[in-house]
Amino acid sequence: MKLFRYVAWAAVAALAVVSGWLVYQQTAGNENSGALIEPLAAIGGPFELVSGTGETVTDKTFAGKPLVIFFGFTFCPDVCPTTLSELQGWMEQLGPDAGKLNYAFVTVDPERDTPDVMRDYVWAFDKRIVPLTGSREQIDAMLKTYRVYAKKVPLDDGDYTMDHSAAVFLMNADNKFVGTIAFNEDPENAMRKLRRLIENAPASS
């Protein structure tokens, strides 16, 4: 049994080394080309939701410009307001270049986050961020398409909160996934990713 465990651990270690090397090679290659990391999985695709003003919004609405998109909910105690505040700061740092990107905040809690609630919450940070909600079915379809984790967590008082993915997704002008900005990522690194997203966009956008 000891020998078996040693062999198993050695195999796991070897797999980790190979995976790390492949990611390193891909990252290094893209640094040389100035591009973001190529997608490692199929993330993103068509969707249909409702904006904070009640208008239908689809993936086509954002066509022609890269999209910076985040998933959360208005009752979120820390991650969502922190991320939206950071997004507002990034937009200010980008200055006029901020207009070369689209921005959206999608709720994972449509039962509570109606269009009016989303509008008031998101626009308190910046009106350039499009607040998006919809039916439970529409939201679940988009979460699946974007590979976003979201789960309702009951609270002791009978209410609930939402556990969800905290990364900001970066999509190119063709709505193809090209990377993420992690929660509390180094500000300078986040800005580098946003500027590369702009640099790699079609000139017309």
Secondary structure, 3 states (H helix, E strand, C coil): CHHHHHHHHHHHHHHHHHHHHHHHHHHHHHHHHCCCCCCCCCCCCCCEEEECCCCEEEHHHHCCCCEEEEEECCCCCCHHHHHHHHHHHHHHHHHHHHHHCEEEEEECCCCCCCHHHHHHHHCCCCCCEEEEECCHHHHHHHHHHCCCCEEEEECCCCCEEEEECCCEEEECCCCCEEEEECCCCCHHHHHHHHHHHHHCCCCCC
